[in-house]
Amino acid sequence: MPTASLFRDDSTSSTEGWVTAHCDGGARGNPGPAGFGAVFTDASGHKLAELSEFLGHRTNNFAEYSGLLGCLAWALQHNHRRLRVVSDSELMVNQIKGRYKVNSPDLRPLWEEARRRIAQLEAFEITHALRHKNKDADRLANEAMDRGTGRAPAQNQARPAAGPPDRNQPKPTVVRPTTEVSSRPERSAVERPASPPATKAPAAARPAAQMLRGFTRDGQIHLLGGASLPDGIFVKIIPE
């Protein structure tokens, strides 16, 4: 299937009918407990739905692709045929656009399934954005990982956008993942859960772990959410 056939873009004529999805995926440990999140808005900027799904023991790139597939599945199921996707995964965005080759045998089936779903749309765009511009999707991805590892109370895997009701706007759609809206193509393999450490001290005997997220620019570390690094700690930087 030629790449050009996937990107039928007539956005210059009108914004009517377009839906935008900000999506993000991640894995703690890479591979490790993984999840993705996505936020959908209409052409006026009103939130339509939020997705959040735990994926088991996977890699960052697998989670990013699962987020894209989840967005495509939701758009097709709800008859949104013009979709813009914003992701902070430079690798995935360029692979979907045909600029990078897909050499990973784990990602190849996801890439092929994404292209198949994209071909069912009337128009499609995908763009790259820095992580700090994708905060809501990042939050939902982390909530999914928290649920999957028991670090937070279980919540709906997809819920309507929060905010005061607007009588002039349609009610946000509540989406719960089903086999028809699965972000992943069908496969017989069972996802392997994250393996626990061999030994673990009692929870009361050690402080709760805290993960700080940020990015580097010009050799400096910039933390998200206004957080700051305490003195006397070691920092491990994991490229995402």
C-alpha positions as CSV (number, residue, x, y, z in Angstrom):
1,M,0.0,0.0,0.0
2,P,1.7,3.3,-1.0
3,T,2.2,5.7,1.8
4,A,0.7,8.5,-0.3
5,S,-2.7,6.7,-0.3
6,L,-2.8,6.9,3.5
7,F,-2.6,10.7,3.8
8,R,-5.6,12.1,2.1
9,D,-5.4,15.6,3.5
10,D,-8.0,18.2,2.6
11,S,-7.6,20.2,5.8
12,T,-6.8,23.4,4.0
13,S,-10.4,23.7,2.8
14,S,-12.2,23.3,6.1
15,T,-11.8,22.2,9.7
16,E,-15.3,20.8,9.8
17,G,-15.5,17.1,10.7
18,W,-11.9,16.9,12.0
19,V,-11.2,15.2,15.4
20,T,-7.8,15.6,17.1
21,A,-6.3,12.9,19.3
22,H,-3.3,13.6,21.6
23,C,-1.9,10.2,22.4
24,D,1.0,9.0,24.5
25,G,2.4,5.6,25.6
26,G,5.1,4.5,28.0
27,A,6.7,1.7,29.9
28,R,8.4,1.8,33.3
29,G,11.7,0.0,32.8
30,N,11.4,-0.4,29.0
31,P,10.4,-3.1,28.9
32,G,8.2,-3.0,31.9
33,P,4.6,-2.2,33.0
34,A,3.2,-0.2,30.1
35,G,0.1,1.8,29.2
36,F,-1.2,4.4,26.9
37,G,-3.5,7.4,27.1
38,A,-5.3,9.6,24.6
39,V,-7.5,12.7,24.6
40,F,-9.9,13.5,21.8
41,T,-11.2,17.0,20.9
42,D,-13.5,18.2,18.1
43,A,-12.8,21.0,15.7
44,S,-13.9,23.6,18.3
45,G,-11.5,22.2,20.9
46,H,-14.2,20.6,23.1
47,K,-13.1,17.3,24.7
48,L,-15.0,14.2,23.4
49,A,-13.4,11.4,25.3
50,E,-10.3,10.1,27.1
51,L,-8.7,6.7,26.7
52,S,-6.4,4.9,29.2
53,E,-5.3,1.3,28.9
54,F,-2.8,-0.9,30.7
55,L,-0.9,-3.1,28.3
56,G,1.1,-5.5,30.5
57,H,4.9,-6.0,30.2
58,R,5.9,-4.1,27.1
59,T,8.3,-1.5,25.6
60,N,7.9,2.2,25.2
61,N,7.6,1.9,21.4
62,F,5.0,-0.9,21.7
63,A,2.9,1.4,24.0
64,E,3.2,4.3,21.6
65,Y,1.9,2.2,18.7
66,S,-0.9,0.8,20.9
67,G,-2.0,4.4,21.7
68,L,-2.1,5.2,17.9
69,L,-4.1,2.0,17.3
70,G,-6.5,2.9,20.1
71,C,-7.1,6.3,18.6
72,L,-7.8,4.9,15.2
73,A,-10.1,2.3,16.6
74,W,-12.1,4.9,18.5
75,A,-12.4,7.2,15.6
76,L,-13.6,4.5,13.2
77,Q,-16.1,3.1,15.7
78,H,-17.6,6.5,16.3
79,N,-17.6,7.4,12.6
80,H,-15.0,10.2,12.8
81,R,-13.5,9.9,9.4
82,R,-11.0,12.9,9.6
83,L,-8.4,12.3,12.3
84,R,-5.4,14.3,13.4
85,V,-3.0,12.5,15.8
86,V,-0.4,14.3,17.9
87,S,2.3,12.1,19.5
88,D,5.6,12.8,21.3
89,S,7.1,9.6,19.7
90,E,9.3,10.9,16.9
91,L,10.1,7.3,15.9
92,M,6.5,6.3,15.4
93,V,5.4,9.5,13.7
94,N,8.2,9.1,11.1
95,Q,7.6,5.4,10.6
96,I,3.9,6.1,9.9
97,K,4.9,8.8,7.5
98,G,7.3,6.5,5.7
99,R,10.4,8.4,6.6
100,Y,11.9,5.7,8.8
101,K,12.0,2.0,8.2
102,V,10.2,-0.4,10.6
103,N,12.9,-3.0,11.4
104,S,11.5,-4.3,14.7
105,P,9.6,-7.6,14.4
106,D,7.5,-6.6,17.4
107,L,6.5,-3.2,15.9
108,R,6.0,-4.4,12.3
109,P,2.5,-6.0,12.9
110,L,1.4,-2.8,14.8
111,W,2.6,-0.6,11.9
112,E,0.8,-2.7,9.4
113,E,-2.4,-2.6,11.4
114,A,-2.2,1.2,11.8
115,R,-1.8,1.6,8.0
116,R,-4.8,-0.6,7.5
117,R,-7.0,1.5,9.8
118,I,-5.7,4.8,8.4
119,A,-6.7,3.6,4.9
120,Q,-10.3,3.5,6.2
121,L,-10.4,7.2,7.0
122,E,-11.3,10.0,4.6
123,A,-8.3,12.1,5.8
124,F,-5.5,11.6,8.3
125,E,-2.6,13.7,9.7
126,I,0.0,12.8,12.3
127,T,2.4,15.2,13.9
128,H,5.2,15.2,16.5
129,A,5.1,17.3,19.6
130,L,7.4,17.5,22.7
131,R,6.2,15.7,25.7
132,H,5.4,18.8,27.7
133,K,2.8,19.7,25.1
134,N,1.2,16.3,25.5
135,K,0.6,16.4,29.2
136,D,-3.0,15.1,29.4
137,A,-2.2,12.1,27.3
138,D,0.9,11.5,29.4
139,R,-1.1,11.7,32.6
140,L,-3.6,9.1,31.3
141,A,-0.8,6.8,30.2
142,N,0.7,7.0,33.7
143,E,-2.8,6.4,35.3
144,A,-3.0,3.2,33.2
145,M,0.4,2.0,34.4
146,D,-0.6,2.8,38.0
147,R,-3.8,0.8,37.8
148,G,-1.9,-2.2,36.2
149,T,0.7,-2.2,39.0
150,G,-1.7,-1.6,41.8
151,R,-0.4,1.9,42.6
152,A,-3.8,3.6,42.2
153,P,-7.5,2.6,42.7
154,A,-9.0,1.1,39.6
155,Q,-10.8,3.6,37.4
156,N,-12.7,3.4,34.1
157,Q,-10.3,2.7,31.3
158,A,-11.9,5.4,29.3
159,R,-14.1,8.2,30.6
160,P,-15.7,11.4,29.5
161,A,-13.6,14.6,29.8
162,A,-13.8,16.4,33.1
163,G,-15.2,19.9,33.3
164,P,-18.4,21.9,33.9
165,P,-21.4,20.7,31.7
166,D,-22.1,22.7,28.6
167,R,-25.7,22.5,27.6
168,N,-24.8,23.6,24.0
169,Q,-22.4,20.8,23.5
170,P,-23.1,17.0,23.1
171,K,-22.3,14.8,26.1
172,P,-18.8,13.4,25.9
173,T,-18.6,9.7,24.9
174,V,-17.7,7.2,27.5
175,V,-15.6,4.4,25.9
176,R,-14.6,1.1,27.5
177,P,-12.1,-1.0,25.5
178,T,-13.8,-4.1,23.9
179,T,-12.6,-6.7,21.5
180,E,-14.0,-4.6,18.7
181,V,-12.1,-1.5,19.8
182,S,-8.9,-3.2,20.8
183,S,-5.8,-1.1,20.2
184,R,-3.8,-4.3,19.2
185,P,-4.3,-6.7,16.3
186,E,-5.6,-10.2,17.3
187,R,-2.8,-12.6,18.4
188,S,-2.7,-15.9,20.3
189,A,0.2,-15.0,22.6
190,V,-0.8,-14.0,26.1
191,E,0.9,-10.9,27.4
192,R,3.4,-11.6,30.1
193,P,2.8,-9.6,33.3
194,A,5.7,-7.7,34.8
195,S,7.9,-10.0,36.9
196,P,8.2,-9.0,40.6
197,P,11.7,-8.6,42.1
198,A,13.1,-11.7,43.8
199,T,13.1,-10.1,47.2
200,K,11.1,-7.2,48.5
201,A,11.4,-5.4,51.9
202,P,8.1,-4.7,53.7
203,A,6.4,-1.5,52.4
204,A,6.7,0.1,55.9
205,A,10.5,-0.4,55.9
206,R,11.2,1.7,52.8
207,P,10.1,5.1,51.5
208,A,7.6,5.1,48.6
209,A,9.3,5.5,45.2
210,Q,8.7,8.6,43.3
211,M,9.2,9.0,39.5
212,L,9.9,12.5,38.2
213,R,9.4,13.1,34.5
214,G,11.1,15.7,32.4
215,F,13.2,16.4,29.4
216,T,16.7,17.7,28.6
217,R,17.6,20.8,26.6
218,D,21.0,22.4,26.1
219,G,22.5,20.0,28.7
220,Q,20.0,20.9,31.4
221,I,17.3,18.8,33.0
222,H,13.8,20.3,33.0
223,L,11.2,18.6,35.1
224,L,7.5,18.7,34.3
225,G,4.9,20.2,36.6
226,G,7.3,22.6,38.3
227,A,9.0,19.9,40.2
228,S,12.6,20.3,41.4
229,L,15.4,17.8,42.2
230,P,16.3,17.4,45.8
231,D,20.0,17.5,46.8
232,G,22.1,14.4,47.2
233,I,20.3,12.0,44.8
234,F,21.4,10.1,41.7
235,V,19.5,10.8,38.4
236,K,18.9,8.1,35.8
237,I,18.0,9.4,32.4
238,I,16.0,7.1,30.1
239,P,15.5,8.2,26.5
240,E,11.8,7.9,25.4
